[in-house]
Amino acid sequence: MMVTAGIAAASAAVPAISGTAPEATAAGGPATAISLNGHRNVMAGHAVKLRGRVTPAGGRAIVVRVGGRELHTHTRADGAYKVRWHAGRSGVYRARAKVVGSTVRSHRLTVNAFRPAEASYYGPGLYGGGLACGGTLSAEKLGVANKTLPCGSMVTLRYHGKTVTVPVIDRGPYAGNREYDLTAATKGKLGFPSTGTVLTTR
C-alpha cells in the first residue's frame, strides 16, 4: 500500500561551518528575540527549510543548530533568515537558532524524519496476555511490537497526515516482511488498516 504524506522535499544539505563570526551591526539595536519555524515532518534523505525572523530587524549573523550541524546565515534587512538542512537518516531532531554574538535564542523546534516500514496490527484474542516488555495487552494499550528495538524505545509513526508517538512494548511481528505490529489503540489513533505501510522515525 502506498502512503501519501504532505512532507517537504528539497535540495542538498548545507555543510557545517566551524567557528563564529562577529554579529553584524543592526540598525535597530541589539536583538531581543528570534523565531524559528519550518516543516516538522520530512522524509529521510530529503531536506527541510528552516526559517525565522529577528527583532528588531537588521542585518545579523545567525547560526541554526540541528542534527549535529551548525548552519550559518545572515538576516535580510527585514530581519528574516532561512537555511536548508538535509535529514540524512530517519530520527527525531531538535533545531534551535541563535543570534551570533548574543545570548538571544529561539525556542526548540522538533523535526521528524521518516522512512517507510511495513506494519500490521494485533490485539483481538490476545487481550489479557503478557507483553514481552512487561505488563498485559488491552484494547486501550498504546504501543508497538518490534523485533529489535529496546523495550521502551519511543517511535513516532505517521499515516495519512496523522502522527502518534508510542513505546515499544512487545516483540514481533513474525510474519511476512513487516517491521511493526501496532496495538488496536495505536491503529485507531492513526486510522491505520489491518496491514499497510506507515512512516516511522526508527
Backbone torsions as a table, in degrees:
resi	resn	phi	psi	omega
1	MET	NA	130.2	177.5
2	MET	-82.5	139.6	-179.9
3	VAL	-111.7	130.3	176.7
4	THR	-106.2	137.4	177.9
5	ALA	-146.5	140.0	-177.4
6	GLY	-80.8	79.6	-177.9
7	ILE	-120.2	146.7	-171.0
8	ALA	-81.0	141.1	171.1
9	ALA	-126.1	141.4	-179.1
10	ALA	-150.5	-153.9	-171.4
11	SER	-88.3	-168.0	-170.2
12	ALA	-70.7	167.3	-176.4
13	ALA	-68.0	153.2	173.3
14	VAL	-89.2	122.8	-176.0
15	PRO	-66.3	152.2	177.8
16	ALA	-69.3	144.4	177.9
17	ILE	-123.4	123.8	-177.0
18	SER	-82.9	157.6	177.4
19	GLY	82.1	172.4	178.1
20	THR	-132.0	153.8	179.3
21	ALA	-110.7	155.9	177.4
22	PRO	-59.6	144.8	178.6
23	GLU	-64.4	134.5	177.9
24	ALA	-65.4	143.3	178.2
25	THR	-69.5	128.7	-177.4
26	ALA	-107.1	134.5	-179.6
27	ALA	-61.9	-28.0	-177.1
28	GLY	-83.7	1.8	-178.8
29	GLY	92.4	-173.4	-177.0
30	PRO	-58.3	144.8	178.3
31	ALA	-66.8	140.9	177.7
32	THR	-115.8	-20.1	-178.8
33	ALA	-157.8	151.1	175.1
34	ILE	-141.7	133.9	178.5
35	SER	-103.9	160.8	177.3
36	LEU	-143.8	123.0	179.2
37	ASN	-137.3	170.9	178.4
38	GLY	158.2	178.6	178.1
39	HIS	-66.4	129.1	-179.3
40	ARG	-91.2	-11.9	-179.5
41	ASN	-130.8	126.3	-176.8
42	VAL	-145.4	150.6	175.0
43	MET	-78.3	138.6	174.4
44	ALA	-57.0	138.5	-177.3
45	GLY	94.3	-8.8	178.0
46	HIS	-109.0	-177.2	-177.3
47	ALA	-119.3	157.4	178.0
48	VAL	-128.1	138.5	178.1
49	LYS	-91.2	125.8	175.9
50	LEU	-110.1	136.6	-176.4
51	ARG	-143.6	164.7	177.5
52	GLY	-173.5	-168.5	-177.4
53	ARG	-149.4	142.3	178.0
54	VAL	-108.0	139.0	174.5
55	THR	-124.2	142.5	-7.6
56	PRO	-63.1	159.1	-178.5
57	ALA	-67.2	159.9	179.4
58	GLY	149.5	165.2	-179.8
59	GLY	-74.6	118.2	-178.1
60	ARG	-138.8	151.5	175.0
61	ALA	-84.6	134.2	-177.1
62	ILE	-126.2	142.9	170.3
63	VAL	-126.2	131.2	176.9
64	VAL	-112.4	121.3	179.2
65	ARG	-100.1	124.3	-179.9
66	VAL	-159.6	136.0	176.3
67	GLY	56.7	34.6	179.5
68	GLY	79.3	5.8	179.4
69	ARG	-112.4	157.5	171.1
70	GLU	-117.4	116.4	-179.5
71	LEU	-104.4	122.2	-174.8
72	HIS	-105.8	139.1	177.4
73	THR	-155.5	-178.4	175.6
74	HIS	-130.7	150.1	177.1
75	THR	-76.9	155.8	169.8
76	ARG	-78.0	179.7	-179.1
77	ALA	-61.4	-28.7	-179.8
78	ASP	-85.1	3.4	177.8
79	GLY	91.8	-4.9	-178.0
80	ALA	-81.7	150.6	176.5
81	TYR	-147.1	163.7	174.7
82	LYS	-157.4	150.5	174.8
83	VAL	-140.2	162.3	172.7
84	ARG	-116.6	134.4	178.4
85	TRP	-122.9	134.8	-177.9
86	HIS	-94.6	120.6	177.3
87	ALA	-85.4	93.1	-174.4
88	GLY	-68.3	-25.5	-178.9
89	ARG	-149.0	163.8	179.9
90	SER	-66.5	152.4	179.6
91	GLY	157.0	177.8	175.9
92	VAL	-111.5	122.4	-174.4
93	TYR	-119.9	149.8	176.4
94	ARG	-111.7	131.9	178.9
95	ALA	-117.8	145.8	177.8
96	ARG	-151.9	139.2	-179.2
97	ALA	-108.0	152.2	179.9
98	LYS	-142.4	143.2	171.1
99	VAL	-81.9	118.6	-176.6
100	VAL	-62.9	136.6	178.7
101	GLY	83.5	9.3	178.1
102	SER	-142.0	176.8	177.6
103	THR	-98.7	7.9	-176.1
104	VAL	-77.7	120.7	-178.9
105	ARG	-128.6	155.5	176.2
106	SER	-85.2	173.2	168.3
107	HIS	-68.3	165.0	176.7
108	ARG	-84.2	135.9	179.0
109	LEU	-111.9	129.9	177.8
110	THR	-93.1	129.3	177.3
111	VAL	-119.0	122.3	177.0
112	ASN	-95.8	122.4	175.5
113	ALA	-105.9	119.9	-171.9
114	PHE	-107.4	156.6	166.8
115	ARG	-131.6	155.6	179.0
116	PRO	-79.4	147.1	177.8
117	ALA	-148.3	141.7	176.8
118	GLU	-76.8	140.9	-176.2
119	ALA	-145.2	163.9	174.1
120	SER	-142.9	-173.1	176.4
121	TYR	-136.0	160.1	-179.8
122	TYR	-147.7	165.4	179.5
123	GLY	153.7	-66.2	-177.0
124	PRO	-53.4	129.4	-177.2
125	GLY	90.8	-10.9	-178.2
126	LEU	-116.9	-2.4	-177.9
127	TYR	-61.5	137.2	-176.4
128	GLY	94.6	-13.2	179.5
129	GLY	-81.3	160.3	-178.4
130	GLY	-76.3	151.4	176.5
131	LEU	-104.0	147.1	-177.8
132	ALA	-60.7	-27.9	-178.7
133	CYS	-96.4	7.4	179.6
134	GLY	104.1	151.1	-179.2
135	GLY	87.8	-174.7	-178.8
136	THR	-125.2	154.2	-179.6
137	LEU	-84.2	137.2	176.5
138	SER	-141.7	168.7	-179.4
139	ALA	-65.8	-23.3	-177.5
140	GLU	-95.2	-1.5	-173.7
141	LYS	-74.4	123.7	175.3
142	LEU	-92.8	134.4	178.8
143	GLY	158.3	179.0	178.0
144	VAL	-137.0	157.3	170.0
145	ALA	-102.3	138.8	178.3
146	ASN	-148.1	147.3	-173.6
147	LYS	-78.0	-26.6	-170.2
148	THR	-124.0	-27.0	-178.1
149	LEU	-65.9	140.1	-180.0
150	PRO	-59.6	146.6	176.5
151	CYS	-56.5	137.2	179.8
152	GLY	89.3	-10.7	177.2
153	SER	-58.2	134.2	179.1
154	MET	-89.2	131.0	-177.8
155	VAL	-122.7	127.3	174.8
156	THR	-97.0	123.1	-178.6
157	LEU	-114.8	147.4	179.5
158	ARG	-136.7	136.4	179.1
159	TYR	-148.5	118.6	178.2
160	HIS	49.8	44.3	175.2
161	GLY	87.7	-5.7	177.7
162	LYS	-102.5	138.5	-176.4
163	THR	-127.9	140.4	176.8
164	VAL	-144.4	143.8	175.8
165	THR	-113.9	121.8	-174.5
166	VAL	-137.8	160.8	179.6
167	PRO	-90.0	160.3	169.4
168	VAL	-78.3	120.8	-175.1
169	ILE	-120.4	-7.0	-173.1
170	ASP	-155.9	172.6	177.4
171	ARG	-105.9	147.6	-177.2
172	GLY	130.4	-175.2	-6.3
173	PRO	-77.9	162.6	-176.7
174	TYR	-119.0	20.2	178.9
175	ALA	-123.1	138.8	176.8
176	GLY	63.3	-153.2	-178.6
177	ASN	-104.9	24.8	-176.5
178	ARG	-78.3	143.1	-179.0
179	GLU	-98.4	-28.5	-175.1
180	TYR	-130.3	142.8	165.3
181	ASP	-111.3	120.5	179.7
182	LEU	-92.1	139.6	172.3
183	THR	-69.3	164.7	-179.2
184	ALA	-60.1	-37.9	-179.8
185	ALA	-67.4	-40.0	177.2
186	THR	-65.9	-44.3	176.5
187	LYS	-55.0	-45.1	-179.2
188	GLY	-65.6	-39.1	179.6
189	LYS	-62.1	-34.9	-177.0
190	LEU	-90.8	-16.2	-171.8
191	GLY	70.1	32.9	-176.3
192	PHE	-83.5	141.8	176.4
193	PRO	-78.4	-163.4	-178.0
194	SER	-68.0	-42.1	176.8
195	THR	-140.6	158.7	178.6
196	GLY	161.5	-160.8	-178.5
197	THR	-114.8	127.7	174.0
198	VAL	-111.8	166.2	170.2
199	LEU	-100.8	137.3	-176.7
200	THR	-135.0	148.8	176.5
201	THR	-89.5	-5.8	-178.7
202	ARG	-117.7	NA	NA
